[in-house]
Amino acid sequence: MIKSLDAKLAELKANPSSRAFIIADAKDADMAFGARAPGPRSYLSKRGERPARFSPEVWSRDEYGYRNLPEFLDIIREVTNQGLVDIMLMSAYVNEQLTIKEGLFKNSHVTPAARANDTTDVWAVRHGCYTREPAQPFRSASIDQIQCGQVECERDGSEFPGANLGLYSVTFVNDLAQDRETLLAYKEFREEAEQKKFRHFLEVFDPNVDSGIAPEKLGEFINDNILRTLAGVPESGRPVFLKIVYHGPKAMEELAQYDPNLVVGVLGGSSGTTCDAFKLIHDAQKYGARVALYGRKINNAEHQLAFIEMLRLITDGKLSPEEAVHAYHGVLQGKGIKPHRTLAEDLQLTDQAMSYDGNASRRVTVEIRGNPLARKSAAGAADWPKLADGTPDFNRMTSVQRQVYDNWRLGKKFA
């Protein structure tokens, strides 16, 4: 069966102005969150609850609150069978269960994909501090294990029982030694992928530590790093598309117009309101993105199938984001599902967290010791930029000024 991903990539290459849009459901959170990865049990597939064992004197399953892995796999099956997404991104283990052993995607136009590396800034385990340290390159799964579920594949042809598409992520932090190690690891992966005919798409995170770069300039920093990195990579080793944080219209247009062969996509980030999710995919597409990968935004939705259907209606130009919010709430009402927020609240745009641990409006940052570009202290930063009415101007704040302001605000609130 022809995969919709391949058809849309071919269409975009032939006609860069095409409205073809690729949607991926990122169900790879078990490589980041552990037990919380399957998401809240408020939504289950039609199959319903799967057996689980809880000691009644300790807690109930409702008190636990999260799906187990079988329930998570049921939802992946349901979303795949719905047929509105183009890519299903999974961990190597889930890919083995559903792609290799079950053959879920054999007669589906949906392309299976697996997370090909798990850098330390996605190690969002409870009580851990890994996400607050500069991201270190790391790979749990090998390409062979993704393609065929074992250390070494038999390579008689180009067909494999597993996924032949992977997500590779990098995080630039504006530190020479750190970013050099990141690029060396990516180079090694890229060369192995080319030899094994393994396709990948490249995820580029914002710095997860204090980079010394003002928030409003991060888009330029990320764009230049992407283009500089890929300038040394021939077509045979390049990613099939990008996955980046949406930094607004200017940054998106700059990157999207640079090279028509470079397909740009956005990552969804944390849950936020439904309007956040719908507005993001609408605006990203308007300014040049042709791919969106939504993980938590889908996984935490009250009804995942309805949520995905609204995403597709928006990218097809049939609904505006606001109309889609109204339609989505109508579906929830019709199904008797209590929404997380009222319609009025869900129509609000909020500042979204674009980090795996979801603790801040931007990725959680800490200072890199010895980074010459990072501010050495917050002295003098208390005079943060202000608007004419005296309120803080968050758009012009540096990361240090924002941290000082937040400390001042919290200290005043909880003094």
C-alpha positions in Angstrom: 0.0 0.0 0.0 1.3 3.5 -0.9 2.0 5.4 2.3 0.4 8.9 2.5 3.7 10.3 3.8 5.5 9.3 0.6 2.7 10.6 -1.6 2.6 13.9 0.2 6.4 14.3 0.2 6.4 13.7 -3.5 3.6 16.2 -4.0 5.5 18.9 -2.0 8.6 18.3 -4.0 6.8 18.6 -7.3 4.7 21.6 -6.1 6.1 23.5 -3.1 2.9 25.6 -2.9 0.8 22.5 -2.4 -1.5 22.4 0.7 -0.4 18.8 1.4 0.1 18.6 5.1 1.6 15.7 7.1 0.3 15.0 10.6 2.2 12.7 13.0 0.9 11.3 16.3 3.9 11.1 18.6 3.2 8.1 20.8 6.9 7.8 21.9 6.5 9.3 25.4 7.6 6.1 27.1 11.1 7.1 26.2 10.7 10.2 28.3 8.1 10.0 31.1 8.1 6.3 32.2 4.9 5.3 34.0 3.1 8.5 33.1 3.8 8.2 29.4 0.5 6.4 28.4 -1.4 9.5 29.7 -4.5 9.9 31.8 -7.2 7.2 31.9 -9.9 9.7 31.3 -9.8 8.6 27.6 -9.7 4.9 26.6 -10.2 3.2 23.2 -13.5 1.6 22.4 -12.0 -1.7 23.7 -12.1 -0.1 27.1 -10.2 -1.0 30.2 -7.5 -3.6 30.3 -6.7 -5.7 33.4 -4.5 -4.2 36.0 -3.6 -5.2 39.6 -3.8 -2.7 42.5 -3.7 -3.5 46.2 -6.9 -2.0 47.7 -5.3 -1.2 51.0 -2.7 1.0 49.1 -4.6 2.7 46.2 -7.3 2.1 43.6 -6.8 2.2 39.9 -8.7 5.5 39.7 -6.3 7.0 42.3 -3.4 5.9 40.1 -4.9 7.7 37.1 -2.7 6.6 34.2 -3.3 4.1 31.4 -1.3 1.0 31.4 0.7 0.0 28.3 -2.0 -2.4 26.8 -4.5 0.5 27.0 -1.9 2.8 25.3 -1.4 0.3 22.5 -5.2 0.0 22.0 -5.3 3.8 21.4 -2.4 3.6 18.9 -4.3 0.9 17.0 -7.5 3.0 17.0 -5.8 6.1 15.8 -4.0 4.2 13.1 -7.2 2.6 11.9 -8.9 6.0 11.8 -6.5 6.8 9.0 -6.2 10.6 9.5 -2.6 10.8 10.6 0.3 10.1 8.2 2.9 8.9 10.8 2.7 7.0 14.0 5.8 7.7 16.1 6.6 5.1 18.8 9.4 3.8 21.0 11.5 0.9 19.7 9.7 -1.5 22.0 6.2 -0.4 21.0 7.3 -0.5 17.3 8.4 -4.1 17.9 5.0 -5.1 19.4 2.8 -3.4 16.8 4.8 -3.2 13.6 7.0 -6.3 13.7 4.9 -8.8 15.7 1.4 -7.6 14.9 1.8 -6.1 11.4 -0.5 -3.2 12.3 0.8 -1.0 9.5 1.1 -3.6 6.7 -2.3 -2.7 5.1 -2.4 0.9 6.3 -1.3 4.1 4.6 0.1 5.2 8.0 3.9 5.1 8.2 5.4 3.6 11.4 8.3 5.4 12.9 10.4 5.0 16.0 12.4 7.4 18.2 16.0 6.7 17.1 17.7 8.5 20.0 16.8 9.6 23.4 19.1 12.5 24.4 19.2 13.3 28.2 17.0 16.3 27.9 14.0 14.0 27.3 14.7 11.9 30.5 11.7 13.5 32.2 11.4 11.0 35.1 9.8 11.8 38.3 12.0 13.5 40.9 14.9 13.5 38.3 17.0 16.5 37.4 18.3 15.3 34.0 16.2 17.8 31.9 17.8 20.7 33.7 21.3 19.7 32.6 22.8 20.4 29.2 21.5 17.8 26.8 23.9 14.8 26.2 23.8 12.6 23.1 22.5 9.1 23.8 20.8 6.2 21.8 19.0 3.3 23.4 17.9 1.6 20.2 20.0 0.7 17.2 18.8 1.2 13.6 18.7 -2.6 13.2 16.5 -3.1 16.3 14.1 -0.5 14.9 14.1 -2.1 11.4 13.8 -5.8 12.5 13.8 -6.1 16.2 17.2 -7.5 16.7 20.9 -6.4 16.9 21.6 -7.3 13.2 19.1 -7.4 10.3 19.3 -9.7 7.3 19.7 -7.2 4.5 18.6 -9.0 1.3 16.5 -6.0 0.2 15.0 -2.7 1.3 12.0 -4.2 3.1 12.0 -4.7 6.8 9.4 -6.0 9.2 9.8 -3.0 11.5 9.8 0.8 11.0 12.2 2.3 8.4 11.8 5.8 9.6 13.1 7.3 12.8 13.2 10.6 14.7 16.6 11.9 15.6 16.7 14.8 18.0 19.5 17.4 18.7 19.7 20.2 21.1 22.0 23.2 20.5 22.9 25.0 23.7 25.4 27.6 22.3 28.4 25.9 24.0 31.2 24.9 21.6 32.2 21.6 23.3 28.6 20.5 23.9 27.3 21.3 20.5 30.3 19.7 18.8 29.6 16.4 20.6 25.9 16.7 19.6 26.9 17.1 15.9 29.5 14.3 16.0 26.8 11.9 17.4 24.4 13.0 14.6 27.1 12.6 12.0 27.7 9.0 13.2 24.0 8.2 13.1 23.5 9.8 9.7 26.3 7.8 8.1 25.0 4.5 9.6 21.4 5.4 8.5 22.6 6.0 4.9 24.4 2.7 4.8 21.3 0.9 6.1 18.8 2.8 4.0 17.1 4.1 7.0 15.2 7.4 6.7 15.0 9.9 9.5 13.5 13.2 10.3 15.4 15.7 12.5 14.0 17.2 15.6 15.8 20.4 16.8 15.0 21.5 20.3 15.5 25.0 21.8 18.4 25.2 24.3 17.4 23.4 27.5 19.9 25.5 29.5 20.8 29.2 29.6 22.3 29.8 26.2 22.9 33.6 26.6 20.5 34.1 23.7 17.5 36.3 24.1 14.2 34.4 23.7 13.1 36.6 20.7 16.4 35.6 18.9 16.1 31.9 19.4 14.4 31.4 16.1 17.4 32.9 14.3 19.8 30.8 16.3 17.9 27.6 15.6 17.5 28.4 11.9 21.1 29.1 11.3 22.2 26.0 13.2 19.9 23.9 11.0 21.0 25.3 7.7 24.7 25.3 8.7 24.5 21.7 9.8 22.7 20.4 6.7 24.9 22.4 4.3 27.5 19.7 4.8 25.1 16.8 4.2 24.4 15.5 0.6 20.8 14.5 -0.3 21.5 10.9 0.5 22.0 11.6 4.2 19.6 14.5 4.8 16.4 14.2 6.9 13.1 13.9 5.1 11.7 16.8 7.1 12.4 18.9 10.2 10.6 19.1 13.6 11.2 22.3 15.4 9.6 24.7 18.0 7.4 27.3 16.3 9.1 30.7 16.9 6.5 32.8 15.0 5.8 33.8 11.4 9.1 35.5 10.6 11.3 32.6 11.8 9.1 30.0 10.1 9.0 31.9 6.8 12.7 32.4 6.8 13.4 28.7 7.1 10.6 27.5 4.9 11.5 29.7 2.0 15.2 29.1 2.1 15.2 25.7 0.3 12.1 24.3 -1.3 13.6 20.8 -0.8 13.6 21.3 2.9 10.2 20.3 4.5 9.7 22.1 7.8 7.5 20.8 10.6 6.6 21.9 14.1 6.4 20.1 17.4 3.4 20.5 19.6 4.9 20.9 23.0 2.8 20.6 26.2 -1.0 20.3 26.3 -2.2 23.9 26.7 -5.8 24.8 25.7 -7.5 23.3 22.6 -7.2 26.7 21.0 -3.4 26.7 21.5 -3.2 23.4 19.7 -5.4 24.3 16.8 -4.0 27.8 16.4 -0.4 26.5 16.4 -1.0 24.1 13.5 -3.0 26.7 11.6 -0.4 29.4 11.9 2.5 27.1 11.3 0.9 25.9 8.0 0.1 29.5 7.0 3.7 30.6 7.3 5.4 27.6 5.6 5.3 24.5 7.8 4.1 21.3 6.1 4.3 18.9 9.0 3.1 18.9 12.6 4.0 16.3 15.2 1.6 16.4 18.2 2.3 14.2 21.2 0.9 15.4 24.5 -1.7 17.6 22.8 -3.2 14.5 21.3 -2.5 12.1 24.1 -4.1 14.3 26.8 -7.1 15.2 24.7 -10.6 14.3 26.0 -11.3 12.4 22.8 -8.2 11.7 20.7 -10.0 10.7 17.5 -12.1 13.8 17.5 -9.1 16.0 18.3 -7.2 14.5 15.3 -10.1 15.0 13.0 -10.2 18.7 13.9 -6.5 19.0 13.2 -7.1 17.5 9.7 -10.1 19.8 9.0 -7.9 22.8 9.9 -5.0 21.8 7.7 -7.5 21.0 4.9 -8.8 24.6 5.2 -12.3 23.5 6.2 -12.4 25.0 9.7 -10.7 27.9 11.4 -9.0 27.2 14.8 -11.9 28.9 16.6 -14.5 27.0 14.6 -12.7 23.8 15.4 -12.7 24.4 19.1 -16.5 24.9 19.0 -16.9 21.8 16.8 -14.7 19.8 19.2 -16.7 20.8 22.2 -19.9 19.9 20.3 -18.5 16.4 19.8 -17.6 16.1 23.5 -21.1 17.2 24.4 -22.7 14.7 22.0 -20.6 11.9 23.5 -21.3 12.9 27.1 -17.7 13.6 27.8 -16.8 16.3 30.3 -14.2 18.7 28.8 -11.1 19.6 30.8 -12.1 23.3 30.4 -15.2 25.3 29.6 -15.7 26.4 26.0 -14.8 30.0 27.0 -11.6 28.8 28.7 -10.7 26.5 25.8 -11.0 29.4 23.3 -8.2 31.2 25.1 -4.6 31.3 23.9 -2.1 30.7 26.7 1.7 30.7 26.9 2.6 27.1 26.1 5.5 25.0 27.6 7.7 23.6 24.9 9.7 21.3 27.2 9.4 17.7 28.0 8.9 18.3 31.7 6.4 21.1 31.1 7.4 23.3 34.0 7.9 26.6 32.1 6.7 28.8 29.3 9.9 27.9 27.5 12.2 25.0 28.1 13.5 24.8 31.6 16.9 26.4 31.8 19.9 26.3 34.1 23.1 28.2 33.8 26.1 26.5 32.1 29.1 27.1 34.2 31.8 28.8 32.3 29.6 29.7 29.3 31.1 33.0 28.2 27.9 34.0 26.4 25.7 33.5 29.4 25.3 36.4 31.9 27.5 35.9 34.8 25.0 37.2 37.3 21.6 38.7 37.5 23.0 41.9 39.0 21.4 44.9 37.4 18.8 42.8 35.7 16.0 43.8 38.1 15.3 46.7 35.8 13.5 44.5 33.4 11.9 46.0 30.3 8.5 47.6 31.0 5.6 48.7 28.9 4.3 52.3 29.0 1.9 51.4 31.8 4.7 50.0 33.9 3.8 46.4 33.5 6.6 43.9 32.5 7.4 43.7 28.7 7.9 39.9 28.5 8.6 40.1 24.7 11.8 42.1 25.4 13.0 40.3 28.5 16.2 38.3 28.3 16.1 34.8 30.0 18.0 36.2 33.0 15.6 39.1 33.4 12.7 36.8 33.2 14.2 34.6 35.9 14.8 37.6 38.1 11.3 38.8 37.5 9.8 35.4 38.3 11.9 35.2 41.5 10.7 38.7 42.5 7.1 37.9 41.7 7.1 34.6 43.6 8.9 36.1 46.5 6.3 38.9 46.7 3.4 36.4 46.4 4.7 33.9 49.0 6.5 36.3 51.3 
